[in-house]
Amino acid sequence: MKKVLVTGISGYIGQHCAVELLKSGYAVKGSLRSFSKSDVISASIEGEIDTQGRLEFCELNLNDDFGWDAAMLDVDYLMHVASPFVAAEPRDENDLIKPAVLGTQRALKAAKKAGVKRVVLTSSIAAMLGDKKGFVAINSAMWTDIFAPNRSAYIKSKTLAERSAWEFIQSQEKEGAMEMVAINPGFVFGPALSENLSGESMRTFKEFMTGKIPVVPKISMSISDVRDVAKIHVMALENRQASGNRYIVSTSKAYSFQEIAQVLKRNGYTKVSTKLAPNILLKFMALFSREIKGSLPYIGNTLSGDIGDTLNTFDWKPIAFEKTILDTAKCIEKYLTVEGN
């Protein structure tokens, strides 16, 4: 049985990847920063599928060399999902950039040393923004200009981490070279597998639903369903055509935050605001809010994704936008009911 190391298995995408791998017949080794989370993560995954003894954990940290070589010794593939993600702009951008880049390097070096066949790297459309504003049709050949105005620490971290990964892959000798595939989602929504709603996607969505966001920013981007993202991660492990490529996994159309709010409003979530925030107000507020500052690169822009390569390579059709939004809302509603909120 083939085994996959999933870094960051405690995260939103990581848990879905683990479930999809187990459904596809793989054994899974998931990395955690602390074994103290293992029981909670096991319960979340086992709530979706009987693991039948095919799930184990190891302790790894993106900022530390310890354990990486040992973790790779008995695995066939690496799914490198772990990367820090916070919407708020940190006081020091290196708090995001260093663990993203150095953690990716640690993972790839250890995988190469252990003879791992292929790496599937979780990247982002954030690494594909190019250098233009307004209406931008993103494709897999594009790279973000990190020196353009208003590039957030998160955008820089995803761009630099993916670039460093490809540089590593391309620096290998051809004989016996490790392969890599990059998966680049847009805004990721969809149901969570645990009641922990502290991640950025779930937290933002929860605030929409509960009326804590009184006005919505003028942002439009291709939307990714976390279930689609996990599915393509798994399909990319052994698809021969996929090696050496980047794949956008999202809707082809860009959807605005206002459209998300309107879907929720139409379906009975009455606390949701559909009022647009003036761009000039958000830019002023960004002077005082690190969270709003982190969203500046997207405000006023429409970012759509060219998913043609993804459709041609994989037997896949994106989950419909409205289903993604309503499934996310139902999931959060369930956990809010449990919390008594």
Secondary structure by P-SEA (a helix, b strand, c coil): cbbbbbcccccaaaaaaaaaaaaabbbbbbbbccccaaaaaaaaaaacccccccbbbbbbbccccccccccccccccccccbbbbbccccccccccaaaaaaaaaaaaaaaaaacccbbbbbcccccccccccccccccccbbbccccccccaaaaaaaaaaaaaaaaaaaccccccccbbbbbbccccccccccccccaaaaaaaaaaacccccccccccbbbbaaaaaaaaaaaccccccccccccccccccccaaaaaaaaaaacccccccccccaaaaaaaccccaaaaaacccccbbbbbcaaaaaaccccccccaaaaaaaaaaaaaaaaaaacc
